[in-house]
């Protein structure tokens, strides 16, 4: 006995299995971290890194920055999903 499954049905079944197993799509920002440079490019184009640190990080101390004062040899760890949500909620507060 042979069972025939269309490519679309197979894709749908795979997506459902991946969802059940908790896999996140590659294009999703869920659980991803970005650099300060990536944050600048995506969420604050035209602003300097110093502006971002002063006007966002040090002023509001948002929870999307894990190491707000990284020190020498370290870098900021920015959780992108939380950063995107924070920026959407607080964009009117910022002195653009």
PyMOL Python script that loads the backbone (N, CA, C, O; Angstrom):
from pymol import cmd

cmd.read_pdbstr("""\
ATOM      1  N   UNK A   1       0.844  -1.183   0.000  1.00  0.00           N
ATOM      2  CA  UNK A   1       0.000   0.000   0.000  1.00  0.00           C
ATOM      3  C   UNK A   1       0.888   1.244   0.000  1.00  0.00           C
ATOM      4  O   UNK A   1       1.861   1.318   0.751  1.00  0.00           O
ATOM      5  N   UNK A   2       0.558   2.193  -0.823  1.00  0.00           N
ATOM      6  CA  UNK A   2       1.326   3.418  -0.929  1.00  0.00           C
ATOM      7  C   UNK A   2       0.424   4.605  -0.618  1.00  0.00           C
ATOM      8  O   UNK A   2      -0.708   4.691  -1.094  1.00  0.00           O
ATOM      9  N   UNK A   3       0.955   5.521   0.195  1.00  0.00           N
ATOM     10  CA  UNK A   3       0.212   6.728   0.555  1.00  0.00           C
ATOM     11  C   UNK A   3       0.893   7.914  -0.123  1.00  0.00           C
ATOM     12  O   UNK A   3       2.112   8.076  -0.063  1.00  0.00           O
ATOM     13  N   UNK A   4       0.077   8.729  -0.762  1.00  0.00           N
ATOM     14  CA  UNK A   4       0.613   9.911  -1.431  1.00  0.00           C
ATOM     15  C   UNK A   4       0.238  11.152  -0.624  1.00  0.00           C
ATOM     16  O   UNK A   4      -0.928  11.372  -0.297  1.00  0.00           O
ATOM     17  N   UNK A   5       1.258  11.957  -0.311  1.00  0.00           N
ATOM     18  CA  UNK A   5       1.043  13.204   0.431  1.00  0.00           C
ATOM     19  C   UNK A   5       1.586  14.336  -0.430  1.00  0.00           C
ATOM     20  O   UNK A   5       2.703  14.269  -0.943  1.00  0.00           O
ATOM     21  N   UNK A   6       0.776  15.372  -0.574  1.00  0.00           N
ATOM     22  CA  UNK A   6       1.240  16.511  -1.376  1.00  0.00           C
ATOM     23  C   UNK A   6       2.338  17.260  -0.622  1.00  0.00           C
ATOM     24  O   UNK A   6       2.461  17.149   0.598  1.00  0.00           O
ATOM     25  N   UNK A   7       3.109  18.004  -1.353  1.00  0.00           N
ATOM     26  CA  UNK A   7       4.202  18.782  -0.764  1.00  0.00           C
ATOM     27  C   UNK A   7       3.652  19.795   0.253  1.00  0.00           C
ATOM     28  O   UNK A   7       4.249  19.995   1.311  1.00  0.00           O
ATOM     29  N   UNK A   8       2.531  20.426  -0.060  1.00  0.00           N
ATOM     30  CA  UNK A   8       1.921  21.397   0.854  1.00  0.00           C
ATOM     31  C   UNK A   8       1.451  20.739   2.148  1.00  0.00           C
ATOM     32  O   UNK A   8       1.622  21.303   3.229  1.00  0.00           O
ATOM     33  N   UNK A   9       0.855  19.540   2.041  1.00  0.00           N
ATOM     34  CA  UNK A   9       0.422  18.819   3.243  1.00  0.00           C
ATOM     35  C   UNK A   9       1.619  18.433   4.105  1.00  0.00           C
ATOM     36  O   UNK A   9       1.562  18.517   5.331  1.00  0.00           O
ATOM     37  N   UNK A  10       2.694  18.012   3.463  1.00  0.00           N
ATOM     38  CA  UNK A  10       3.907  17.644   4.183  1.00  0.00           C
ATOM     39  C   UNK A  10       4.502  18.858   4.895  1.00  0.00           C
ATOM     40  O   UNK A  10       4.889  18.770   6.061  1.00  0.00           O
ATOM     41  N   UNK A  11       4.574  19.985   4.196  1.00  0.00           N
ATOM     42  CA  UNK A  11       5.085  21.224   4.807  1.00  0.00           C
ATOM     43  C   UNK A  11       4.253  21.608   6.020  1.00  0.00           C
ATOM     44  O   UNK A  11       4.805  21.956   7.064  1.00  0.00           O
ATOM     45  N   UNK A  12       2.934  21.548   5.896  1.00  0.00           N
ATOM     46  CA  UNK A  12       2.040  21.903   7.000  1.00  0.00           C
ATOM     47  C   UNK A  12       2.257  20.976   8.191  1.00  0.00           C
ATOM     48  O   UNK A  12       2.274  21.433   9.334  1.00  0.00           O
ATOM     49  N   UNK A  13       2.420  19.697   7.941  1.00  0.00           N
ATOM     50  CA  UNK A  13       2.661  18.729   9.013  1.00  0.00           C
ATOM     51  C   UNK A  13       3.993  19.024   9.716  1.00  0.00           C
ATOM     52  O   UNK A  13       4.085  18.933  10.940  1.00  0.00           O
ATOM     53  N   UNK A  14       5.008  19.374   8.947  1.00  0.00           N
ATOM     54  CA  UNK A  14       6.322  19.699   9.528  1.00  0.00           C
ATOM     55  C   UNK A  14       6.224  20.945  10.396  1.00  0.00           C
ATOM     56  O   UNK A  14       6.781  20.982  11.493  1.00  0.00           O
ATOM     57  N   UNK A  15       5.517  21.973   9.911  1.00  0.00           N
ATOM     58  CA  UNK A  15       5.345  23.211  10.683  1.00  0.00           C
ATOM     59  C   UNK A  15       4.644  22.907  12.007  1.00  0.00           C
ATOM     60  O   UNK A  15       5.055  23.412  13.051  1.00  0.00           O
ATOM     61  N   UNK A  16       3.608  22.101  11.975  1.00  0.00           N
ATOM     62  CA  UNK A  16       2.879  21.747  13.194  1.00  0.00           C
ATOM     63  C   UNK A  16       3.768  20.993  14.178  1.00  0.00           C
ATOM     64  O   UNK A  16       3.724  21.256  15.380  1.00  0.00           O
ATOM     65  N   UNK A  17       4.562  20.072  13.683  1.00  0.00           N
ATOM     66  CA  UNK A  17       5.481  19.314  14.542  1.00  0.00           C
ATOM     67  C   UNK A  17       6.518  20.242  15.154  1.00  0.00           C
ATOM     68  O   UNK A  17       6.800  20.161  16.349  1.00  0.00           O
ATOM     69  N   UNK A  18       7.087  21.123  14.340  1.00  0.00           N
ATOM     70  CA  UNK A  18       8.096  22.068  14.839  1.00  0.00           C
ATOM     71  C   UNK A  18       7.498  22.975  15.915  1.00  0.00           C
ATOM     72  O   UNK A  18       8.149  23.242  16.925  1.00  0.00           O
ATOM     73  N   UNK A  19       6.264  23.453  15.711  1.00  0.00           N
ATOM     74  CA  UNK A  19       5.589  24.279  16.719  1.00  0.00           C
ATOM     75  C   UNK A  19       5.406  23.509  18.017  1.00  0.00           C
ATOM     76  O   UNK A  19       5.672  24.034  19.099  1.00  0.00           O
ATOM     77  N   UNK A  20       4.958  22.281  17.911  1.00  0.00           N
ATOM     78  CA  UNK A  20       4.755  21.446  19.105  1.00  0.00           C
ATOM     79  C   UNK A  20       6.054  21.229  19.872  1.00  0.00           C
ATOM     80  O   UNK A  20       6.052  21.134  21.099  1.00  0.00           O
ATOM     81  N   UNK A  21       7.159  21.152  19.142  1.00  0.00           N
ATOM     82  CA  UNK A  21       8.451  20.909  19.780  1.00  0.00           C
ATOM     83  C   UNK A  21       9.107  22.205  20.275  1.00  0.00           C
ATOM     84  O   UNK A  21      10.163  22.158  20.906  1.00  0.00           O
ATOM     85  N   UNK A  22       8.488  23.366  19.993  1.00  0.00           N
ATOM     86  CA  UNK A  22       9.000  24.632  20.483  1.00  0.00           C
ATOM     87  C   UNK A  22      10.087  25.268  19.640  1.00  0.00           C
ATOM     88  O   UNK A  22      10.773  26.178  20.105  1.00  0.00           O
ATOM     89  N   UNK A  23      10.258  24.811  18.416  1.00  0.00           N
ATOM     90  CA  UNK A  23      11.259  25.413  17.542  1.00  0.00           C
ATOM     91  C   UNK A  23      10.784  26.786  17.080  1.00  0.00           C
ATOM     92  O   UNK A  23       9.590  26.995  16.862  1.00  0.00           O
ATOM     93  N   UNK A  24      11.709  27.709  16.933  1.00  0.00           N
ATOM     94  CA  UNK A  24      11.405  29.076  16.527  1.00  0.00           C
ATOM     95  C   UNK A  24      11.857  29.257  15.085  1.00  0.00           C
ATOM     96  O   UNK A  24      12.958  28.834  14.734  1.00  0.00           O
ATOM     97  N   UNK A  25      11.031  29.876  14.239  1.00  0.00           N
ATOM     98  CA  UNK A  25      11.440  30.111  12.850  1.00  0.00           C
ATOM     99  C   UNK A  25      12.718  30.943  12.768  1.00  0.00           C
ATOM    100  O   UNK A  25      12.964  31.792  13.624  1.00  0.00           O
ATOM    101  N   UNK A  26      13.519  30.702  11.753  1.00  0.00           N
ATOM    102  CA  UNK A  26      14.805  31.375  11.591  1.00  0.00           C
ATOM    103  C   UNK A  26      14.658  32.888  11.553  1.00  0.00           C
ATOM    104  O   UNK A  26      15.502  33.600  12.098  1.00  0.00           O
ATOM    105  N   UNK A  27      13.606  33.394  10.920  1.00  0.00           N
ATOM    106  CA  UNK A  27      13.426  34.833  10.811  1.00  0.00           C
ATOM    107  C   UNK A  27      12.856  35.472  12.078  1.00  0.00           C
ATOM    108  O   UNK A  27      12.748  36.696  12.153  1.00  0.00           O
ATOM    109  N   UNK A  28      12.496  34.674  13.057  1.00  0.00           N
ATOM    110  CA  UNK A  28      11.954  35.192  14.306  1.00  0.00           C
ATOM    111  C   UNK A  28      13.045  35.855  15.141  1.00  0.00           C
ATOM    112  O   UNK A  28      14.210  35.462  15.083  1.00  0.00           O
ATOM    113  N   UNK A  29      12.654  36.866  15.917  1.00  0.00           N
ATOM    114  CA  UNK A  29      13.602  37.525  16.811  1.00  0.00           C
ATOM    115  C   UNK A  29      13.513  36.962  18.223  1.00  0.00           C
ATOM    116  O   UNK A  29      14.224  37.412  19.121  1.00  0.00           O
ATOM    117  N   UNK A  30      12.659  35.997  18.414  1.00  0.00           N
ATOM    118  CA  UNK A  30      12.472  35.362  19.724  1.00  0.00           C
ATOM    119  C   UNK A  30      13.788  34.746  20.207  1.00  0.00           C
ATOM    120  O   UNK A  30      14.368  33.895  19.534  1.00  0.00           O
ATOM    121  N   UNK A  31      14.247  35.183  21.370  1.00  0.00           N
ATOM    122  CA  UNK A  31      15.442  34.604  21.973  1.00  0.00           C
ATOM    123  C   UNK A  31      16.762  35.028  21.366  1.00  0.00           C
ATOM    124  O   UNK A  31      17.810  34.545  21.794  1.00  0.00           O
ATOM    125  N   UNK A  32      16.749  35.912  20.385  1.00  0.00           N
ATOM    126  CA  UNK A  32      17.987  36.325  19.725  1.00  0.00           C
ATOM    127  C   UNK A  32      18.589  37.538  20.418  1.00  0.00           C
ATOM    128  O   UNK A  32      17.877  38.393  20.944  1.00  0.00           O
ATOM    129  N   UNK A  33      19.914  37.591  20.407  1.00  0.00           N
ATOM    130  CA  UNK A  33      20.610  38.772  20.901  1.00  0.00           C
ATOM    131  C   UNK A  33      21.258  39.475  19.716  1.00  0.00           C
ATOM    132  O   UNK A  33      21.618  38.849  18.718  1.00  0.00           O
ATOM    133  N   UNK A  34      21.398  40.794  19.851  1.00  0.00           N
ATOM    134  CA  UNK A  34      22.025  41.591  18.809  1.00  0.00           C
ATOM    135  C   UNK A  34      23.087  42.480  19.442  1.00  0.00           C
ATOM    136  O   UNK A  34      23.093  42.699  20.653  1.00  0.00           O
ATOM    137  N   UNK A  35      23.975  42.983  18.611  1.00  0.00           N
ATOM    138  CA  UNK A  35      25.028  43.875  19.081  1.00  0.00           C
ATOM    139  C   UNK A  35      24.490  45.304  19.145  1.00  0.00           C
ATOM    140  O   UNK A  35      23.409  45.601  18.635  1.00  0.00           O
ATOM    141  N   UNK A  36      25.257  46.170  19.775  1.00  0.00           N
ATOM    142  CA  UNK A  36      24.886  47.580  19.834  1.00  0.00           C
ATOM    143  C   UNK A  36      24.808  48.164  18.424  1.00  0.00           C
ATOM    144  O   UNK A  36      23.905  48.949  18.134  1.00  0.00           O
ATOM    145  N   UNK A  37      25.732  47.798  17.552  1.00  0.00           N
ATOM    146  CA  UNK A  37      25.710  48.273  16.172  1.00  0.00           C
ATOM    147  C   UNK A  37      24.463  47.826  15.422  1.00  0.00           C
ATOM    148  O   UNK A  37      23.878  48.603  14.666  1.00  0.00           O
ATOM    149  N   UNK A  38      24.056  46.581  15.628  1.00  0.00           N
ATOM    150  CA  UNK A  38      22.836  46.080  14.986  1.00  0.00           C
ATOM    151  C   UNK A  38      21.603  46.797  15.531  1.00  0.00           C
ATOM    152  O   UNK A  38      20.681  47.124  14.784  1.00  0.00           O
ATOM    153  N   UNK A  39      21.597  47.036  16.842  1.00  0.00           N
ATOM    154  CA  UNK A  39      20.487  47.764  17.473  1.00  0.00           C
ATOM    155  C   UNK A  39      20.376  49.165  16.861  1.00  0.00           C
ATOM    156  O   UNK A  39      19.284  49.614  16.512  1.00  0.00           O
ATOM    157  N   UNK A  40      21.508  49.841  16.738  1.00  0.00           N
ATOM    158  CA  UNK A  40      21.547  51.187  16.153  1.00  0.00           C
ATOM    159  C   UNK A  40      20.974  51.179  14.742  1.00  0.00           C
ATOM    160  O   UNK A  40      20.110  51.990  14.409  1.00  0.00           O
ATOM    161  N   UNK A  41      21.459  50.263  13.922  1.00  0.00           N
ATOM    162  CA  UNK A  41      21.042  50.201  12.524  1.00  0.00           C
ATOM    163  C   UNK A  41      19.545  49.913  12.388  1.00  0.00           C
ATOM    164  O   UNK A  41      18.871  50.494  11.537  1.00  0.00           O
ATOM    165  N   UNK A  42      19.035  49.023  13.222  1.00  0.00           N
ATOM    166  CA  UNK A  42      17.651  48.577  13.077  1.00  0.00           C
ATOM    167  C   UNK A  42      16.641  49.473  13.791  1.00  0.00           C
ATOM    168  O   UNK A  42      15.543  49.698  13.281  1.00  0.00           O
ATOM    169  N   UNK A  43      17.010  49.991  14.981  1.00  0.00           N
ATOM    170  CA  UNK A  43      16.037  50.708  15.797  1.00  0.00           C
ATOM    171  C   UNK A  43      16.320  52.193  15.975  1.00  0.00           C
ATOM    172  O   UNK A  43      15.414  52.943  16.340  1.00  0.00           O
ATOM    173  N   UNK A  44      17.541  52.640  15.732  1.00  0.00           N
ATOM    174  CA  UNK A  44      17.896  54.054  15.916  1.00  0.00           C
ATOM    175  C   UNK A  44      18.767  54.567  14.771  1.00  0.00           C
ATOM    176  O   UNK A  44      19.841  55.115  15.021  1.00  0.00           O
ATOM    177  N   UNK A  45      18.335  54.403  13.536  1.00  0.00           N
ATOM    178  CA  UNK A  45      19.175  54.866  12.421  1.00  0.00           C
ATOM    179  C   UNK A  45      19.384  56.376  12.514  1.00  0.00           C
ATOM    180  O   UNK A  45      18.467  57.131  12.837  1.00  0.00           O
ATOM    181  N   UNK A  46      20.598  56.786  12.225  1.00  0.00           N
ATOM    182  CA  UNK A  46      20.910  58.206  12.269  1.00  0.00           C
ATOM    183  C   UNK A  46      21.374  58.706  13.626  1.00  0.00           C
ATOM    184  O   UNK A  46      21.810  59.851  13.741  1.00  0.00           O
ATOM    185  N   UNK A  47      21.290  57.884  14.641  1.00  0.00           N
ATOM    186  CA  UNK A  47      21.730  58.267  15.983  1.00  0.00           C
ATOM    187  C   UNK A  47      23.081  57.636  16.260  1.00  0.00           C
ATOM    188  O   UNK A  47      23.407  56.578  15.721  1.00  0.00           O
ATOM    189  N   UNK A  48      23.864  58.291  17.106  1.00  0.00           N
ATOM    190  CA  UNK A  48      25.186  57.771  17.439  1.00  0.00           C
ATOM    191  C   UNK A  48      25.082  56.709  18.528  1.00  0.00           C
ATOM    192  O   UNK A  48      24.066  56.597  19.215  1.00  0.00           O
ATOM    193  N   UNK A  49      26.147  55.939  18.667  1.00  0.00           N
ATOM    194  CA  UNK A  49      26.181  54.931  19.737  1.00  0.00           C
ATOM    195  C   UNK A  49      26.122  55.606  21.101  1.00  0.00           C
ATOM    196  O   UNK A  49      25.472  55.104  22.018  1.00  0.00           O
ATOM    197  N   UNK A  50      26.804  56.749  21.238  1.00  0.00           N
ATOM    198  CA  UNK A  50      26.750  57.491  22.505  1.00  0.00           C
ATOM    199  C   UNK A  50      25.336  57.966  22.820  1.00  0.00           C
ATOM    200  O   UNK A  50      24.917  57.936  23.977  1.00  0.00           O
ATOM    201  N   UNK A  51      24.599  58.402  21.804  1.00  0.00           N
ATOM    202  CA  UNK A  51      23.211  58.834  21.999  1.00  0.00           C
ATOM    203  C   UNK A  51      22.368  57.663  22.520  1.00  0.00           C
ATOM    204  O   UNK A  51      21.571  57.826  23.444  1.00  0.00           O
ATOM    205  N   UNK A  52      22.551  56.506  21.928  1.00  0.00           N
ATOM    206  CA  UNK A  52      21.792  55.324  22.354  1.00  0.00           C
ATOM    207  C   UNK A  52      22.111  54.982  23.803  1.00  0.00           C
ATOM    208  O   UNK A  52      21.210  54.727  24.602  1.00  0.00           O
ATOM    209  N   UNK A  53      23.392  54.978  24.136  1.00  0.00           N
ATOM    210  CA  UNK A  53      23.773  54.658  25.510  1.00  0.00           C
ATOM    211  C   UNK A  53      23.211  55.680  26.495  1.00  0.00           C
ATOM    212  O   UNK A  53      22.660  55.308  27.530  1.00  0.00           O
ATOM    213  N   UNK A  54      23.350  56.962  26.177  1.00  0.00           N
ATOM    214  CA  UNK A  54      22.908  58.023  27.088  1.00  0.00           C
ATOM    215  C   UNK A  54      21.393  58.134  27.166  1.00  0.00           C
ATOM    216  O   UNK A  54      20.825  58.133  28.258  1.00  0.00           O
ATOM    217  N   UNK A  55      20.735  58.230  26.013  1.00  0.00           N
ATOM    218  CA  UNK A  55      19.298  58.518  25.971  1.00  0.00           C
ATOM    219  C   UNK A  55      18.396  57.304  26.190  1.00  0.00           C
ATOM    220  O   UNK A  55      17.225  57.456  26.539  1.00  0.00           O
ATOM    221  N   UNK A  56      18.928  56.116  25.991  1.00  0.00           N
ATOM    222  CA  UNK A  56      18.099  54.923  26.183  1.00  0.00           C
ATOM    223  C   UNK A  56      18.637  54.067  27.328  1.00  0.00           C
ATOM    224  O   UNK A  56      17.953  53.860  28.331  1.00  0.00           O
ATOM    225  N   UNK A  57      19.860  53.573  27.172  1.00  0.00           N
ATOM    226  CA  UNK A  57      20.383  52.594  28.124  1.00  0.00           C
ATOM    227  C   UNK A  57      20.558  53.167  29.524  1.00  0.00           C
ATOM    228  O   UNK A  57      20.039  52.603  30.488  1.00  0.00           O
ATOM    229  N   UNK A  58      21.280  54.281  29.655  1.00  0.00           N
ATOM    230  CA  UNK A  58      21.591  54.807  30.981  1.00  0.00           C
ATOM    231  C   UNK A  58      20.425  55.585  31.580  1.00  0.00           C
ATOM    232  O   UNK A  58      20.260  55.616  32.799  1.00  0.00           O
ATOM    233  N   UNK A  59      19.632  56.202  30.745  1.00  0.00           N
ATOM    234  CA  UNK A  59      18.488  56.994  31.221  1.00  0.00           C
ATOM    235  C   UNK A  59      17.336  56.095  31.701  1.00  0.00           C
ATOM    236  O   UNK A  59      16.756  56.337  32.759  1.00  0.00           O
ATOM    237  N   UNK A  60      17.010  55.055  30.915  1.00  0.00           N
ATOM    238  CA  UNK A  60      15.848  54.214  31.228  1.00  0.00           C
ATOM    239  C   UNK A  60      16.207  52.846  31.803  1.00  0.00           C
ATOM    240  O   UNK A  60      15.350  52.164  32.365  1.00  0.00           O
ATOM    241  N   UNK A  61      17.461  52.446  31.666  1.00  0.00           N
ATOM    242  CA  UNK A  61      17.923  51.137  32.135  1.00  0.00           C
ATOM    243  C   UNK A  61      16.926  50.020  31.763  1.00  0.00           C
ATOM    244  O   UNK A  61      16.406  49.316  32.628  1.00  0.00           O
ATOM    245  N   UNK A  62      16.681  49.883  30.459  1.00  0.00           N
ATOM    246  CA  UNK A  62      15.691  48.890  30.009  1.00  0.00           C
ATOM    247  C   UNK A  62      16.152  47.461  30.286  1.00  0.00           C
ATOM    248  O   UNK A  62      17.347  47.165  30.299  1.00  0.00           O
ATOM    249  N   UNK A  63      15.182  46.590  30.505  1.00  0.00           N
ATOM    250  CA  UNK A  63      15.502  45.199  30.840  1.00  0.00           C
ATOM    251  C   UNK A  63      15.983  44.390  29.635  1.00  0.00           C
ATOM    252  O   UNK A  63      16.395  43.242  29.801  1.00  0.00           O
ATOM    253  N   UNK A  64      15.942  44.955  28.437  1.00  0.00           N
ATOM    254  CA  UNK A  64      16.428  44.205  27.274  1.00  0.00           C
ATOM    255  C   UNK A  64      17.948  44.235  27.151  1.00  0.00           C
ATOM    256  O   UNK A  64      18.511  43.528  26.316  1.00  0.00           O
ATOM    257  N   UNK A  65      18.624  45.048  27.974  1.00  0.00           N
ATOM    258  CA  UNK A  65      20.089  45.095  27.975  1.00  0.00           C
ATOM    259  C   UNK A  65      20.565  44.325  29.200  1.00  0.00           C
ATOM    260  O   UNK A  65      20.340  44.748  30.334  1.00  0.00           O
ATOM    261  N   UNK A  66      21.226  43.191  28.966  1.00  0.00           N
ATOM    262  CA  UNK A  66      21.631  42.330  30.077  1.00  0.00           C
ATOM    263  C   UNK A  66      22.843  42.877  30.817  1.00  0.00           C
ATOM    264  O   UNK A  66      22.916  42.749  32.039  1.00  0.00           O
ATOM    265  N   UNK A  67      23.774  43.468  30.130  1.00  0.00           N
ATOM    266  CA  UNK A  67      24.992  43.983  30.758  1.00  0.00           C
ATOM    267  C   UNK A  67      25.159  45.446  30.367  1.00  0.00           C
ATOM    268  O   UNK A  67      25.904  45.773  29.443  1.00  0.00           O
ATOM    269  N   UNK A  68      24.460  46.316  31.077  1.00  0.00           N
ATOM    270  CA  UNK A  68      24.376  47.723  30.689  1.00  0.00           C
ATOM    271  C   UNK A  68      25.703  48.475  30.822  1.00  0.00           C
ATOM    272  O   UNK A  68      25.902  49.495  30.162  1.00  0.00           O
ATOM    273  N   UNK A  69      26.604  47.985  31.660  1.00  0.00           N
ATOM    274  CA  UNK A  69      27.950  48.553  31.789  1.00  0.00           C
ATOM    275  C   UNK A  69      28.947  47.425  31.555  1.00  0.00           C
ATOM    276  O   UNK A  69      29.503  46.882  32.510  1.00  0.00           O
ATOM    277  N   UNK A  70      29.179  47.066  30.284  1.00  0.00           N
ATOM    278  CA  UNK A  70      29.964  45.865  29.995  1.00  0.00           C
ATOM    279  C   UNK A  70      31.441  45.939  30.378  1.00  0.00           C
ATOM    280  O   UNK A  70      32.044  44.903  30.657  1.00  0.00           O
ATOM    281  N   UNK A  71      32.031  47.105  30.400  1.00  0.00           N
ATOM    282  CA  UNK A  71      33.447  47.199  30.748  1.00  0.00           C
ATOM    283  C   UNK A  71      34.350  46.793  29.603  1.00  0.00           C
ATOM    284  O   UNK A  71      33.889  46.498  28.500  1.00  0.00           O
ATOM    285  N   UNK A  72      35.637  46.781  29.880  1.00  0.00           N
ATOM    286  CA  UNK A  72      36.633  46.471  28.860  1.00  0.00           C
ATOM    287  C   UNK A  72      36.585  44.992  28.491  1.00  0.00           C
ATOM    288  O   UNK A  72      36.496  44.127  29.362  1.00  0.00           O
ATOM    289  N   UNK A  73      36.644  44.716  27.204  1.00  0.00           N
ATOM    290  CA  UNK A  73      36.668  43.334  26.738  1.00  0.00           C
ATOM    291  C   UNK A  73      35.309  42.678  26.650  1.00  0.00           C
ATOM    292  O   UNK A  73      35.218  41.511  26.268  1.00  0.00           O
ATOM    293  N   UNK A  74      34.257  43.386  26.989  1.00  0.00           N
ATOM    294  CA  UNK A  74      32.897  42.850  26.913  1.00  0.00           C
ATOM    295  C   UNK A  74      32.059  43.747  26.013  1.00  0.00           C
ATOM    296  O   UNK A  74      32.497  44.824  25.608  1.00  0.00           O
ATOM    297  N   UNK A  75      30.868  43.296  25.711  1.00  0.00           N
ATOM    298  CA  UNK A  75      29.976  44.113  24.892  1.00  0.00           C
ATOM    299  C   UNK A  75      28.561  44.043  25.457  1.00  0.00           C
ATOM    300  O   UNK A  75      28.244  43.193  26.289  1.00  0.00           O
ATOM    301  N   UNK A  76      27.728  44.952  24.985  1.00  0.00           N
ATOM    302  CA  UNK A  76      26.331  44.945  25.398  1.00  0.00           C
ATOM    303  C   UNK A  76      25.665  43.670  24.880  1.00  0.00           C
ATOM    304  O   UNK A  76      25.949  43.227  23.767  1.00  0.00           O
ATOM    305  N   UNK A  77      24.790  43.088  25.675  1.00  0.00           N
ATOM    306  CA  UNK A  77      23.977  41.950  25.241  1.00  0.00           C
ATOM    307  C   UNK A  77      22.540  42.449  25.196  1.00  0.00           C
ATOM    308  O   UNK A  77      21.926  42.713  26.229  1.00  0.00           O
ATOM    309  N   UNK A  78      22.018  42.574  23.988  1.00  0.00           N
ATOM    310  CA  UNK A  78      20.699  43.157  23.777  1.00  0.00           C
ATOM    311  C   UNK A  78      19.761  42.066  23.269  1.00  0.00           C
ATOM    312  O   UNK A  78      20.012  41.449  22.234  1.00  0.00           O
ATOM    313  N   UNK A  79      18.681  41.837  24.009  1.00  0.00           N
ATOM    314  CA  UNK A  79      17.680  40.841  23.608  1.00  0.00           C
ATOM    315  C   UNK A  79      16.708  41.515  22.645  1.00  0.00           C
ATOM    316  O   UNK A  79      15.961  42.418  23.021  1.00  0.00           O
ATOM    317  N   UNK A  80      16.734  41.061  21.404  1.00  0.00           N
ATOM    318  CA  UNK A  80      16.050  41.786  20.336  1.00  0.00           C
ATOM    319  C   UNK A  80      14.536  41.860  20.497  1.00  0.00           C
ATOM    320  O   UNK A  80      13.958  42.924  20.272  1.00  0.00           O
ATOM    321  N   UNK A  81      13.888  40.795  20.869  1.00  0.00           N
ATOM    322  CA  UNK A  81      12.428  40.849  20.968  1.00  0.00           C
ATOM    323  C   UNK A  81      12.001  41.857  22.028  1.00  0.00           C
ATOM    324  O   UNK A  81      11.100  42.663  21.797  1.00  0.00           O
ATOM    325  N   UNK A  82      12.649  41.811  23.192  1.00  0.00           N
ATOM    326  CA  UNK A  82      12.318  42.755  24.252  1.00  0.00           C
ATOM    327  C   UNK A  82      12.661  44.182  23.833  1.00  0.00           C
ATOM    328  O   UNK A  82      11.935  45.120  24.158  1.00  0.00           O
ATOM    329  N   UNK A  83      13.786  44.344  23.100  1.00  0.00           N
ATOM    330  CA  UNK A  83      14.187  45.664  22.616  1.00  0.00           C
ATOM    331  C   UNK A  83      13.149  46.219  21.640  1.00  0.00           C
ATOM    332  O   UNK A  83      12.776  47.389  21.725  1.00  0.00           O
ATOM    333  N   UNK A  84      12.692  45.395  20.734  1.00  0.00           N
ATOM    334  CA  UNK A  84      11.686  45.832  19.755  1.00  0.00           C
ATOM    335  C   UNK A  84      10.402  46.252  20.465  1.00  0.00           C
ATOM    336  O   UNK A  84       9.814  47.282  20.134  1.00  0.00           O
ATOM    337  N   UNK A  85       9.970  45.456  21.439  1.00  0.00           N
ATOM    338  CA  UNK A  85       8.758  45.791  22.195  1.00  0.00           C
ATOM    339  C   UNK A  85       8.934  47.092  22.975  1.00  0.00           C
ATOM    340  O   UNK A  85       8.042  47.939  22.981  1.00  0.00           O
ATOM    341  N   UNK A  86      10.089  47.252  23.637  1.00  0.00           N
ATOM    342  CA  UNK A  86      10.362  48.448  24.422  1.00  0.00           C
ATOM    343  C   UNK A  86      10.389  49.677  23.530  1.00  0.00           C
ATOM    344  O   UNK A  86       9.799  50.704  23.867  1.00  0.00           O
ATOM    345  N   UNK A  87      11.067  49.581  22.401  1.00  0.00           N
ATOM    346  CA  UNK A  87      11.158  50.713  21.486  1.00  0.00           C
ATOM    347  C   UNK A  87       9.775  51.113  20.967  1.00  0.00           C
ATOM    348  O   UNK A  87       9.483  52.301  20.831  1.00  0.00           O
ATOM    349  N   UNK A  88       8.940  50.143  20.684  1.00  0.00           N
ATOM    350  CA  UNK A  88       7.588  50.442  20.204  1.00  0.00           C
ATOM    351  C   UNK A  88       6.779  51.177  21.276  1.00  0.00           C
ATOM    352  O   UNK A  88       6.064  52.132  20.972  1.00  0.00           O
ATOM    353  N   UNK A  89       6.892  50.735  22.512  1.00  0.00           N
ATOM    354  CA  UNK A  89       6.133  51.343  23.614  1.00  0.00           C
ATOM    355  C   UNK A  89       6.678  52.714  24.023  1.00  0.00           C
ATOM    356  O   UNK A  89       5.914  53.571  24.467  1.00  0.00           O
ATOM    357  N   UNK A  90       7.975  52.928  23.880  1.00  0.00           N
ATOM    358  CA  UNK A  90       8.606  54.133  24.427  1.00  0.00           C
ATOM    359  C   UNK A  90       9.142  55.117  23.393  1.00  0.00           C
ATOM    360  O   UNK A  90       9.819  56.076  23.763  1.00  0.00           O
ATOM    361  N   UNK A  91       8.866  54.912  22.132  1.00  0.00           N
ATOM    362  CA  UNK A  91       9.439  55.762  21.088  1.00  0.00           C
ATOM    363  C   UNK A  91       9.056  57.232  21.237  1.00  0.00           C
ATOM    364  O   UNK A  91       9.814  58.110  20.821  1.00  0.00           O
ATOM    365  N   UNK A  92       7.916  57.507  21.811  1.00  0.00           N
ATOM    366  CA  UNK A  92       7.479  58.902  21.976  1.00  0.00           C
ATOM    367  C   UNK A  92       8.258  59.609  23.088  1.00  0.00           C
ATOM    368  O   UNK A  92       8.328  60.838  23.088  1.00  0.00           O
ATOM    369  N   UNK A  93       8.835  58.883  24.016  1.00  0.00           N
ATOM    370  CA  UNK A  93       9.599  59.471  25.118  1.00  0.00           C
ATOM    371  C   UNK A  93      10.971  59.949  24.687  1.00  0.00           C
ATOM    372  O   UNK A  93      11.561  60.813  25.336  1.00  0.00           O
ATOM    373  N   UNK A  94      11.480  59.401  23.607  1.00  0.00           N
ATOM    374  CA  UNK A  94      12.858  59.658  23.209  1.00  0.00           C
ATOM    375  C   UNK A  94      12.993  60.986  22.459  1.00  0.00           C
ATOM    376  O   UNK A  94      12.110  61.354  21.684  1.00  0.00           O
ATOM    377  N   UNK A  95      14.104  61.707  22.689  1.00  0.00           N
ATOM    378  CA  UNK A  95      14.341  62.993  22.030  1.00  0.00           C
ATOM    379  C   UNK A  95      14.941  62.804  20.628  1.00  0.00           C
ATOM    380  O   UNK A  95      16.122  63.083  20.416  1.00  0.00           O
ATOM    381  N   UNK A  96      14.164  62.353  19.714  1.00  0.00           N
ATOM    382  CA  UNK A  96      14.624  62.060  18.358  1.00  0.00           C
ATOM    383  C   UNK A  96      15.114  63.310  17.697  1.00  0.00           C
ATOM    384  O   UNK A  96      15.545  63.270  16.545  1.00  0.00           O
TER     385      UNK A  96
END
""", "prot")
cmd.dss("prot")
cmd.show_as("cartoon", "prot")
cmd.util.cbc("prot")
cmd.orient("prot")
